[in-house]
């Protein structure tokens, strides 16, 4: 069985993410005296590692950490590391120049469009969905917004349609919409940095709003900011215990028409509503994992590289609509193959449960809310052996089935 691989995206509009990790975290007192806030331990892993993994699972391949305070601690842990297929690099700010200054420090490495995230908060939503606004508007920045019953700690964002018109300072209690600390930006936003130090939140974003070039989209996903001791303690409990529901999909016959040993782009034809079904899972916070038998490799009809190229293309197709597959698992074996080293009985070829069990070790799956959708009895048997529910989808209306499970 081959390990999961997040194929690189060729969609240059959404391949790069930057994370702001340079702040001192003074509100946490002694906890950050010798450690940057994003490096604080959450359930055995630095908070920053959890954030990087969340970004990487969406298919971002180039992650830049904008470092400042105690930068060496972050550089030692992450510079040059690859996580879930994403290469991580650090950029060190020589002196504190604000979040806008940190962004300018990275100017020569920026793509035309990139994601920017605060390094001390986690906002769980489909990051790729931000491009839905980008496709329809004249924008320089798009902000992910979170609706809260009490915005007192954060201040409020005012919207007119999907345009942000104002940012209000912290003003008592009450429901409203806040800045979720995740942004899709164009490189031209650097032109708004007219002097240093410069704050993204206090200078750049209000200016873009005044120019009618800042947009927002409201999401309802899990949100936590570890900037104060009470929420840090809450994160240490909640994030350590957190599991995700998951939908496992067979590939041929479920996501695409089964033409027999499909391994070329020209032979791949999406089933009706399959792409929409995957995006619906993404939007609802469910993991999407494909588990597919690929006996054609063992039979010598094609090689593993052909399968991975096809999966790369699938990801590119999905990213165009703001969707993604979290991981592909495939079995290259068959006991009657012609490639000797692959012509063996194995634990991963369905109806054996090996691919499912491996995926549930690799990902934080809530097994009580995990399902496999397939078109063969072997799919259902594999699901049963793995301790999850298997469901048939043979009429091609995948979106209806998915909605019935995840909504």
C-alpha positions in Angstrom: 0.0 0.0 0.0 1.3 3.4 -0.9 1.3 6.2 1.7 -1.0 9.2 1.3 0.3 11.9 -1.0 -1.1 15.4 -1.4 -0.5 16.1 -5.1 1.0 19.5 -5.9 -1.5 22.0 -7.4 -0.8 23.7 -10.7 -3.4 26.3 -9.7 -1.0 29.2 -9.0 -3.7 31.3 -7.5 -3.8 29.2 -4.4 -0.5 27.4 -3.9 1.3 29.6 -1.3 0.4 30.4 2.3 2.2 32.7 4.8 1.8 32.4 8.5 2.5 35.4 10.9 4.6 34.0 13.8 6.7 37.0 14.9 4.7 38.4 17.8 5.9 38.4 21.4 2.7 37.0 23.1 3.0 39.3 26.1 -0.6 38.5 27.3 0.6 35.0 28.1 3.2 36.2 30.6 6.0 33.8 31.5 4.7 31.1 29.1 6.3 33.1 26.2 9.3 34.4 28.0 11.5 31.8 26.2 9.2 30.4 23.6 7.3 32.0 20.7 3.5 31.8 21.3 2.9 29.6 18.2 5.4 27.1 19.6 3.4 26.4 22.7 2.6 22.8 23.2 -1.0 21.6 22.4 -1.5 17.9 23.0 2.1 16.9 22.4 2.7 19.1 19.3 3.4 22.8 18.9 0.3 24.8 18.0 2.1 26.0 14.9 2.6 22.4 13.7 -1.2 21.9 13.9 -1.7 25.0 11.9 0.8 24.1 9.2 -0.8 20.6 8.9 -4.2 22.2 8.5 -3.0 24.5 5.7 -1.0 21.7 4.0 -4.0 19.3 3.9 -5.7 21.8 1.6 -3.0 21.3 -0.9 -0.8 24.4 -0.3 2.7 23.5 -1.3 4.7 26.5 -0.3 4.4 27.7 3.3 6.4 30.7 4.5 6.7 31.4 8.2 7.2 35.1 8.9 9.4 35.0 12.1 10.5 37.7 14.5 10.5 37.1 18.3 12.8 34.2 19.2 12.9 33.2 15.6 15.6 30.6 16.1 13.1 28.4 18.0 10.8 28.3 14.9 13.7 28.0 12.4 15.1 25.0 14.3 11.8 23.2 14.3 10.4 23.9 10.9 12.8 25.6 8.3 13.2 23.2 5.4 10.7 20.7 6.7 8.1 19.0 4.5 4.7 18.3 6.1 1.9 16.6 4.2 3.6 17.5 0.9 4.2 21.2 1.8 7.6 22.7 2.0 8.1 25.0 4.9 10.5 27.9 4.9 11.3 30.7 7.4 11.8 34.4 6.8 13.2 36.3 9.7 12.3 39.9 10.3 15.5 41.7 11.5 13.6 44.1 13.7 10.0 44.4 14.8 8.2 46.3 12.0 4.6 45.1 12.5 2.6 42.6 10.6 2.8 44.8 7.5 6.5 45.0 7.8 6.8 41.2 8.1 4.8 40.9 4.9 7.1 43.3 3.1 10.1 41.3 4.3 8.8 38.4 2.2 8.1 40.6 -0.9 10.6 38.9 -3.2 9.1 35.4 -2.5 5.4 36.2 -2.9 3.2 34.7 -5.5 0.6 36.9 -7.2 -2.0 35.5 -4.9 -1.4 34.0 -1.5 -3.0 33.0 1.7 -2.0 34.8 4.9 -2.9 33.5 8.4 -2.4 34.6 12.0 -0.1 32.1 13.7 -1.9 32.2 17.1 -5.4 31.3 16.0 -7.0 28.3 14.2 -10.1 28.8 12.1 -11.5 25.6 10.7 -13.1 26.1 7.4 -12.5 25.2 3.7 -9.6 27.5 3.0 -10.0 27.0 -0.7 -13.5 28.4 -0.6 -12.1 32.0 -0.4 -11.4 31.9 -4.1 -15.2 31.9 -4.7 -15.2 35.6 -3.8 -11.9 36.2 -5.7 -13.4 34.8 -8.9 -16.3 37.4 -8.9 -14.9 40.7 -7.6 -12.3 43.4 -8.1 -10.4 42.8 -4.9 -7.0 43.1 -3.3 -7.9 41.3 -0.1 -10.5 38.8 1.1 -11.0 38.2 4.8 -12.5 35.0 6.3 -15.0 36.2 8.9 -16.5 34.4 11.9 -19.9 35.1 13.4 -19.8 35.2 17.2 -22.5 35.7 19.8 -20.1 38.0 21.7 -17.5 40.1 19.8 -16.4 42.1 22.8 -12.8 40.7 22.8 -12.2 41.1 19.1 -14.1 44.1 17.7 -16.5 43.9 14.8 -16.4 43.9 11.0 -19.1 45.7 9.1 -20.3 44.4 5.7 -22.3 45.7 2.8 -23.0 42.6 0.8 -19.7 40.9 0.6 -17.6 44.2 0.8 -16.1 45.1 4.1 -16.8 48.7 4.9 -15.4 49.2 8.4 -13.5 47.7 11.3 -14.8 48.7 14.7 -12.7 48.6 17.8 -13.7 46.5 20.8 -17.0 47.9 21.9 -18.7 46.1 24.7 -20.6 42.9 24.2 -23.0 41.7 21.5 -23.3 39.5 18.5 -21.5 40.3 15.3 -18.9 39.3 12.8 -15.1 39.3 13.6 -11.9 39.1 11.6 -11.0 35.4 11.6 -7.3 36.0 10.9 -7.2 34.3 7.5 -6.8 36.3 4.3 -6.5 35.8 0.6 -4.3 38.6 -0.7 -2.9 39.9 -4.0 0.7 40.8 -4.1 -0.3 44.4 -5.0 -1.4 44.8 -1.4 2.3 45.7 -0.7 1.6 49.0 -2.3 -0.5 49.9 0.7 2.5 49.6 3.0 3.6 53.3 2.9 5.7 53.4 6.1 7.2 51.1 8.7 6.4 49.9 11.2 3.0 49.0 9.8 0.1 47.0 11.1 -2.0 44.9 8.7 -5.0 45.1 10.9 -4.8 48.8 11.8 -3.5 50.3 8.6 -3.6 48.1 5.5 -7.0 46.5 5.9 -8.9 49.7 6.8 -7.3 51.4 3.8 -8.4 48.6 1.4 -11.9 48.8 2.9 -12.0 52.6 2.2 -11.0 51.9 -1.4 -13.8 49.3 -1.7 -11.2 46.6 -2.5 -11.6 44.5 0.6 -14.1 41.7 0.7 -15.3 39.2 3.3 -17.0 35.9 3.6 -18.6 34.5 6.8 -17.8 31.0 7.9 -19.1 29.0 10.9 -16.2 26.6 11.6 -14.4 26.0 14.8 -12.4 29.0 15.9 -9.9 29.5 18.7 -7.3 32.1 19.5 -4.6 31.1 22.0 -3.6 34.7 22.8 -4.9 34.7 26.4 -4.3 32.1 29.1 -8.0 30.9 29.4 -8.2 30.2 25.6 -4.8 28.6 25.6 -6.0 26.2 28.3 -9.1 25.5 26.3 -7.1 24.8 23.2 -4.9 22.3 25.1 -8.0 20.3 25.9 -10.1 20.7 22.8 -7.5 20.4 20.0 -5.9 17.4 21.7 -9.2 15.6 21.7 -10.5 16.8 18.4 -11.5 14.3 15.7 -13.0 14.8 12.3 -15.8 12.9 10.5 -14.6 11.4 7.3 -16.0 10.2 4.0 -13.9 7.5 2.2 -14.6 7.2 -1.5 -13.8 4.4 -3.9 -12.6 6.0 -7.1 -13.6 4.2 -10.3 -17.3 3.8 -10.5 -18.0 6.3 -7.8 -16.1 9.5 -8.5 -15.5 8.7 -12.2 -17.0 6.4 -14.8 -15.3 3.0 -14.7 -13.7 2.5 -18.1 -11.5 -0.3 -16.9 -8.0 0.4 -15.5 -8.4 4.2 -15.8 -5.0 5.9 -15.5 -5.0 8.6 -18.2 -6.6 12.0 -18.0 -8.3 11.5 -21.3 -10.1 8.4 -20.0 -11.2 10.0 -16.7 -14.8 11.3 -16.8 -16.4 12.6 -13.6 -19.6 11.1 -12.4 -22.5 13.6 -12.2 -22.3 15.7 -9.0 -19.1 14.0 -7.8 -17.0 17.2 -7.7 -19.9 19.0 -5.9 -20.1 16.1 -3.4 -16.4 16.5 -2.5 -16.7 20.2 -2.1 -19.8 19.8 0.1 -17.7 17.5 2.4 -14.9 20.1 2.5 -17.3 22.9 3.3 -18.9 20.9 6.1 -15.5 20.1 7.7 -15.3 16.4 6.7 -12.2 14.7 5.6 -12.3 13.4 2.1 -10.1 10.3 1.5 -10.0 8.2 -1.7 -9.2 4.4 -1.3 -8.7 2.6 -4.6 -7.5 -0.8 -5.9 -5.1 -0.3 -8.8 -4.4 -3.8 -10.0 -3.3 -2.4 -13.3 0.0 -1.6 -11.7 0.6 -5.2 -10.7 -0.6 -6.4 -14.1 2.0 -4.1 -15.8 -0.6 -2.0 -17.7 0.8 1.2 -16.1 3.0 2.3 -13.2 2.5 4.1 -9.9 3.6 7.3 -11.5 0.7 7.2 -13.8 -1.7 6.9 -10.9 -0.1 9.8 -9.1 -0.2 12.0 -12.2 -3.9 11.3 -12.5 -4.5 12.2 -8.9 -2.6 15.4 -9.4 -4.9 16.3 -12.2 -7.9 15.4 -10.1 -6.7 17.8 -7.4 -6.3 20.5 -10.0 -9.8 20.0 -11.3 -11.2 20.2 -7.7 -9.2 23.2 -6.7 -10.8 25.1 -9.6 -14.1 24.9 -7.7 -12.6 25.4 -4.2 -12.4 21.7 -3.3 -9.8 19.1 -2.5 -9.1 15.5 -1.6 -7.2 15.2 1.7 -5.4 12.0 0.7 -5.3 9.3 -1.9 -4.5 5.7 -0.9 -4.1 3.0 -3.5 -3.2 -0.6 -3.6 -0.8 -1.6 -6.4 -1.0 -5.4 -5.7 -2.9 -8.3 -7.3 -2.1 -12.0 -6.7 -2.4 -12.7 -10.4 -0.3 -9.8 -11.7 2.7 -9.9 -14.0 5.0 -7.7 -12.0 6.6 -10.2 -9.5 7.1 -7.9 -6.5 3.5 -6.7 -6.7 1.9 -10.1 -7.5 1.2 -11.0 -3.9 -1.7 -11.3 -1.5 -1.8 -8.2 0.6 -3.8 -6.6 3.5 -4.5 -3.4 1.5 -6.4 -4.6 -1.5 -10.2 -4.3 -0.9 -12.0 -6.3 0.5 -9.2 -6.2 3.0 -9.4 -3.2 5.2 -5.7 -2.1 5.1 -6.1 1.2 3.3 -8.9 2.3 5.6 -7.0 1.2 8.8 -3.9 3.0 7.6 -5.8 6.2 6.8 -7.5 6.1 10.3 -4.0 5.9 11.8 -2.7 8.8 9.7 -5.6 11.1 10.2 -7.7 12.1 13.3 -10.8 10.3 12.1 -14.0 10.1 14.3 -14.8 6.5 13.6 -18.4 7.0 14.8 -18.9 9.4 11.8 -16.9 7.6 9.1 -18.3 6.1 6.0 -17.1 4.4 2.9 -19.0 5.0 -0.4 -18.4 2.3 -3.0 -19.9 0.5 -5.9 -18.7 -3.0 -5.2 -19.4 -5.6 -2.5 -15.6 -5.6 -1.8 -15.9 -1.9 -0.8 -18.7 -2.7 1.7 -16.8 -5.7 3.1 -13.6 -3.6 3.6 -15.6 -0.9 5.5 -17.2 -3.5 7.7 -13.8 -5.1 8.5 -12.5 -1.6 9.4 -15.3 -1.0 11.8 -17.1 1.7 9.7 -20.3 1.8 7.7 -20.1 1.1 3.9 -22.7 2.4 1.5 -23.5 1.7 -2.1 -23.7 4.5 -4.7 -24.8 2.9 -8.0 -27.2 5.5 -9.4 -24.6 8.3 -9.9 -26.3 10.8 -7.7 -23.5 11.1 -5.3 -24.3 14.6 -4.0 -27.7 13.5 -2.6 -26.1 10.6 -0.8 -23.4 12.8 0.7 -25.8 15.5 1.8 -27.8 12.8 3.7 -24.7 11.8 5.6 -23.0 15.1 6.4 -25.8 17.6 6.8 
